[in-house]
Amino acid sequence: MTPLVVEMKNVSFGYRGRRVIQDADMEIRKGDFVAMIGPNGGGKTTLIKLILGLLKPDRGTIRVMGTAPSKAVRQVGYVPQDVHINRDFPITALDVVMMGALGTRGRRFKNAGKTRRGALESLDRMGMAEFALKKIGDLSGGQRQRVLIARALFSSPGLLLLDEPTAAIDARARNDFFRLLKEINQEISILMAGHDLVEISAHVKSVACVNKTLHRHEHAEITEEMMACMYPDSPEDICPVDLIVHGLRRRAPKKQGVDGTP
């Protein structure tokens, strides 16, 4: 059987008495490409932080690479949500990737030349080598995201976690971005949080619906349950045409006749 990368059993977590994750079970195996979808506040980012060991569950167990999340830090690459860049700060794309060498507590650049070469190789893998000496603030949203992934991959992890990675990327660059992730997935398992169900489902292997509880779908086909997860208030009011054309980005109530019937 394919080795387990993440094993989550009966995990619950809350902030200040408010339950955010309830009895979540999930397995991610080597070679998986899983998308987590759900509404804002549904618990996607919390689950990522639990896998990273930044948060500890109130109940249940999490194993990453067969050990506690805190002991698997170097084996997990992470690209967070909403990375704000100060455009005036004089840091280059290469500098950002080299920070990946500081991923573990107390680690320092033991060999600056080797670290620099490794960072350049990571940038080249992302198609960003020519921008190595460019200020990170001068790059486009898609280019910055590639640099951040290069940093996350610097330590050769077995798992890549992405939190809303396409939020700052224009539509034209997204297809290239997902093609890049597909290449990465040949070697590394990926767990990605996102909102655009239609766009995501065309590229991933399976989907996990997260809205306090977690439901794993082994295939990426869109289902009514996924729609209900994205729109928990009134999924029956989603317009099918809007679903197809706009990728669940907007809601459109069904038109009703004079007598109130659909």
Secondary structure, DSSP 8 states (H G I E B T S, - for coil): ---EEEEEEEEEEEETTEEEEEEEEEEEETT-EEEEE--TTSSHHHHHHHHHTSS--SEEEEEETTB-GGG-GGGEEEE-S-----TTS--BHHHHHHGGGG-STT---S-HHHHHHHHHHHHHHTT-GGGTTSBGGGS-HHHHHHHHHHHHTTT--SEEEEESTTTTS-HHHHHHHHHHHHHHTTTSEEEEEES-HHHHHTT-SEEEEESSSEEEESS----HHHHHHH--S-GGG--HHHHHHHTTSS-------TTS--
